[in-house]
Amino acid sequence: MLYSHEVEQMTCVAKGPNHGPAPIPQEGKWTQAKEIKDISGLTHGVGWCAPQQGACKLTLNIKDGIIHEALIETIGCSGMTHSAAMAAEILTGKTILEALNTDLVCDAINTAMRELFLQIAYGRSQTAFTEGGLPIGAGLEDLGKGLRSQVGTMYSTVSKGPRYLEMAEGYVTRTALDANDEIIGYEFIHFGKMMDMIKKGTESSEAIKKATGTYGRFKEAVKYIDPRKE
């Protein structure tokens, strides 16, 4: 260790109390995190790229500082899906410090990792007060049946109004309008359920029928439109 001449000439003054870092809540206990291996928890982070064209939601399940489970969900940019594929291979098995300093290919995924690191390091995980944390595999619960991301896609113009294209329930096929041309419901196809049925041998048209549902006052509509064409 090198010291300047000025520091070497200084009188040594005893340091006062040393209480260590403030404890953070982690998996049902309070932890004084001093090293990376002291960090555990499941949490989410959201990131965006420099031109803000796309965004990433990153979910990590961390045990003793090591990433054991990763869920990468991207939207808004076709290239991000390929970056997410690489990130899925890169992230698991790394410590959160390694992951923070690893090129995850896409700006949005890198930013999500940064935001998530801040949350987890300050004890803001989703499992802060969950005793023992959550098992590996808990990240998949965000996806629901068919393991498909929850996506909402809406489009609107002044002249033609709003279009519901995809909701949490699924891909919107028809929008229900009342006498004032206001939306009162919609019909949707749950793609996750549909694909599960097709993979089990159900004929595609039958699978579509079984995976189709409605929301709101769909049956009371005066008019039905295809939101993508009409």
N, C-alpha and C positions, 0 to 999 in steps of 0.2 A: 504494500500500500504506500503510495507516495503522498507526502504532505508538503505543503508550501512552507517556506522558511517562517512566514508570519504565524502559521498555525502551530508549528513546532515550538515557537517561543511562548505560546499561550499557557496560562496556568490551567491545570486540569480541575474542572468543577464536577462534582458528583451529580449524576443524573437522579432526578426525583423518582416518584412512583412509576411503575410500568405495569399497567393493568392488562395489556394485550388488546387485541381488536375487540370491538363490540360484537357480542354473539349474534348470529343470524338464525332465523328459524329454518330448519331443514328436516323434512320427513318426520315431523312430530317431536323434534328435540331442538335444543339451542346449541349451536356450534360456534366455537371461536375458530374461524377459518384462517389458518396460517399458511397452508400449502394447498396446491391444486387437489391433492388427494382428499382434502377435507370437504370438498364440494359434492353434494348429491342432490338429485331432484329431477322432476319432469317439468319442463316449461316450454313456452312458445315464444317465438320472436318473428317480427315482420321486417323485411328489407325491401329496398327499391334500387333500381339501377340509376346511373348518372343522368341519362335523359328522361328518367321516370316513365319509361314506356312499359315496363313490366314490374311485377312485385313477387315476392316469395314469402311464404309462411313456413317457418322451420320449427319442427317439434323435436326436442331431444330428451331422451331419458338417460340421465347421468348417474352412475354409481361410483363412488369413491374417485371422482375426478375423471373417469373414463366414460366416453359415449358408448352406450350399449344398444341404443335404438335411435334411429333417425327417420323422420318423416319429412320429405321435402315436397311442398306443393307450390307450383308456379302458375302465373297467369299473365297474359298480355304480350308474350313474346315467344315465337316458335323456337328460337335458339335456346331459351331457358330450359326447355324440357330436356334437351341433351346435356346441358350443364347440370341439371338436377340428377340425371342418371349417373354422371361422374361423381357428383357430390355424395350420392348414396354409397358408392364404393369407397370414397375417401374418408368419410366422417367416422364411421363405427370403428371402435378400437383405439381411437386417438384420445388423448387427454383434451380437455376443453381449451387449454393453452395452445396445444399443437393445432387444434382445429381453427383457433382464432388467427393463427399465423400461417395457415395453409391457403393456397390459392384455390378457391372453390369454383373457379372458372368464370362465374357470373357475378357481376357487381351486386345484384339483388340478393343473391345467396350469401355473399361475403358480408353484406350489410346486415342481413338477418342474423348471421352468426355473431356479429359484433353486438347487436342489440340484445340478443339472447344471453351472451356472456355477461353483459352488465346486469341483467335481471338476476341471473343465477348467482353471481358473485356478491350481490347485495341482499340475497335471501328473499327474492321476490318470485320464487318458483310456484307453480300451480300446486305443488305437493308440500308446501311449507309446513302445514299442520296435519299432514296425513302420516300417521305412524307407520314407519317402515317404507314409506313411499309407495310407488305403484310398480307392478311387475313389468318385465320386459314384454312388450306386446300391447301395452296400454295406449300407445300412440295410435294404433289402428282404430281405436274407438271413435276418433274424430271423423272417420270416414263413413261409418254406418254400413248398412247392408250393401253387399256388392263391392265394398272397398273402393268407393269413388269419392273424390273431394266434394265438399259442399260448395257449389258454385252458384252465384247469382249473376245473371246477365240481363241488363235492361237497356233499352235504347229509346230515345225520345227526340222529337222535333217540334218546333212551334206550330208548324202547319198541320202535322199529322198526329201529334200527341205521343203518348208512351206505348212501348211495346215490351211485354214481358217475354223474354226468350228462354231463360232457364231460371228455375227457382230451386230451393233446397229439395223439394219433392222430386224434381226431375226436369226433363226437356219439355218445354211448353209447346203443345201442338195446336191448341185453339184457345182463343180468348173470348170470354163471355161478356157481351155488352147489354146494357139496359136500354130503355126507350130514349135516354139522353145521350147514348153512345158512351157511357161511362163504364169502366171495367168493374164487373161484379164477381168475377171468378175466372178460372182457367182449367183446362184439361192438360194433363202431363203424362209423360212416360218415364217411369223410374228405370233408367238404363242399367243400374247395378242389378236389380232384380231380373230384368229382361235377359241380360247376358248370362246370369246364373241359370235361368231356365233353359236357354238355348244350349248351353254347355252340357246340360243334363239330358238333352235329346228332344226337348219341346220344339215343335215346328215354329219357325220365326213369327209368322202371322199370329199364331195362338199365343206366343210369348208376349208379343206386343199388346194383345188384348188383355192378358192377365196382369201386365205391368202398368196398365193405363188407369189413371184415377182422376178425380176432379177436386177442386178446392173452391170454397166460397159458395155463392148462390148460382152455380153454373147452370143448373137445370131451369132457372127462372129467366134466363137470358132471352132478349128479343132477337138478338143477332149473334152469330158466332163468326169469328174471323181467324184466318191463319196469320199470326203476328209477323211472319217472315215474308209474306207475299201481299197481303191485303192492307 
